[in-house]
Amino acid sequence: MRRFVLMSLMMAVSAAGFAADQLNGTTWKTIDDKTGKPRAIVKFTEQNGSLAGTVQNVVDKDAARVCANCTGSLKNKPIVGMTIVHGLKPVSGVRNSYDYGSILDPKTGKTYKLKGTLSDDGKVLNLRGYLGVSLLGRNQTWQRVE
C-alpha cells in the first residue's frame, strides 16, 4: 500500500509540474528564418504528456493555404488547424530548455527534429529544426502573442 501511495504521489507531482509548463496554452508568431517575415500563428497545448503546436492562422498572404508538399494523410490538407509541432518536452534540470520534439515545415512538407529555448522574459522562443545532428539545421525565432 505504501508503494502505491508513493507512486501515485510521484505521478501527481510530475503531472502538476508539466501542467505548469510555461509554453502550455501560449500562442506564438512564427518568423521565417530566410525572409524575416511572419508566417503563422501557432498555439501550444499539452497532448499525451508533451507539447504540441497547432497552426491557428496563416498570416503570410503569399503562403499556401494547404500542405501541397506534405505526404500521407496531410497531403493537400489545410494548414490552419494542422499540428506542426509534436512531442516537445522540457529538458529536466535545464531552465527554459526544450527537446525531443519534431516540427513539420508545411512549405516543404519535411519533418525535422526540434529543440529550443525560451527567453527569460517568456517573449521569445528560439527553435532549431534539424536532421540527424543539431549542426545540420535551421534556426527560427518565434515571438509570443499576448
C-alpha positions in Angstrom: 0.0 0.0 0.0 2.8 2.4 0.9 4.4 1.7 -2.5 1.1 2.5 -4.3 0.7 5.8 -2.4 4.3 6.8 -3.1 4.0 6.0 -6.8 0.7 7.9 -7.0 2.2 10.9 -5.3 5.2 10.9 -7.7 2.9 10.7 -10.7 0.8 13.6 -9.4 3.8 15.8 -8.8 5.3 15.1 -12.3 1.9 15.8 -13.9 1.5 19.0 -12.0 5.0 20.1 -13.0 4.2 19.6 -16.7 0.8 21.2 -16.5 2.5 24.3 -15.2 4.9 24.4 -18.2 5.4 27.9 -19.5 4.6 27.0 -23.1 1.4 25.2 -22.4 -1.5 27.3 -23.6 0.7 30.1 -25.2 0.4 31.5 -28.7 3.4 32.4 -31.0 4.0 34.2 -34.2 6.4 32.2 -36.4 9.0 34.2 -38.2 10.5 32.9 -41.4 14.3 32.5 -41.0 15.0 33.4 -44.6 12.7 36.4 -45.2 12.3 37.6 -41.6 8.5 37.9 -42.2 5.8 36.5 -40.0 4.3 33.3 -41.4 1.7 31.9 -39.0 0.3 31.9 -35.5 0.9 28.6 -33.5 -0.6 27.6 -30.2 1.0 25.2 -27.8 -1.1 22.7 -25.9 -0.3 19.6 -23.9 -1.0 16.3 -25.7 -0.1 12.9 -24.3 2.4 14.2 -21.9 4.3 16.5 -24.3 3.7 19.8 -26.1 2.1 20.1 -29.5 1.9 23.2 -31.6 -1.2 23.8 -33.9 -1.5 26.4 -36.6 -4.2 28.9 -35.6 -3.8 31.3 -38.6 -1.6 31.8 -41.6 -0.6 35.5 -41.7 1.7 35.4 -44.7 -0.5 36.5 -47.6 1.8 34.7 -50.1 1.8 31.4 -48.2 0.0 28.3 -49.4 -3.2 27.5 -47.6 -2.9 23.7 -48.0 0.1 21.5 -47.4 0.7 20.5 -51.1 4.2 19.1 -50.3 3.2 17.0 -47.4 2.9 13.3 -47.7 0.4 10.7 -46.4 -2.7 11.9 -44.6 -1.5 15.5 -44.5 -1.2 15.8 -48.3 -3.3 18.8 -49.5 -4.8 19.3 -46.0 -5.5 22.9 -44.8 -2.5 24.3 -42.9 -4.8 26.1 -40.4 -5.7 23.5 -37.8 -2.7 21.4 -38.6 -0.5 20.3 -35.7 3.1 21.0 -36.9 5.0 20.5 -33.6 4.8 17.2 -31.8 6.5 15.7 -28.7 8.3 18.8 -27.4 9.3 18.3 -23.8 11.0 20.4 -21.2 14.6 19.3 -20.5 14.9 18.1 -17.0 17.1 20.3 -14.9 17.7 22.9 -17.6 15.7 26.0 -17.2 13.7 27.2 -20.3 15.1 24.4 -22.5 13.0 22.0 -24.7 13.9 19.0 -26.7 12.7 15.6 -28.1 10.2 17.2 -30.5 9.6 17.3 -34.2 8.4 20.1 -36.4 6.7 19.9 -39.9 7.6 22.7 -42.4 4.3 23.0 -44.4 6.2 24.9 -47.1 8.4 21.9 -47.9 6.5 19.0 -46.3 9.6 17.9 -44.4 9.7 17.0 -40.8 12.7 17.9 -38.6 13.8 17.1 -35.1 13.2 20.0 -32.8 14.7 21.7 -29.8 14.5 25.2 -28.4 14.9 27.7 -25.6 12.6 30.2 -24.1 13.9 33.6 -23.2 13.9 34.6 -19.5 11.1 37.1 -20.1 9.0 34.4 -21.9 8.5 36.5 -25.0 10.9 34.9 -27.4 11.2 31.2 -28.4 14.3 30.2 -30.2 13.9 26.9 -32.1 16.2 24.7 -34.0 14.9 22.2 -36.5 17.5 19.7 -37.7 18.1 16.4 -39.5 20.2 13.8 -37.7 22.5 16.1 -35.6 21.8 19.6 -34.5 24.7 21.1 -36.6 22.7 20.3 -39.7 19.7 22.5 -39.2 17.9 25.9 -39.2 17.0 28.3 -36.5 13.8 30.2 -36.1 12.8 32.9 -33.6 9.1 32.9 -32.6 7.5 35.9 -30.9 4.9 35.4 -28.2 1.4 36.8 -29.0 -0.2 38.3 -25.9 
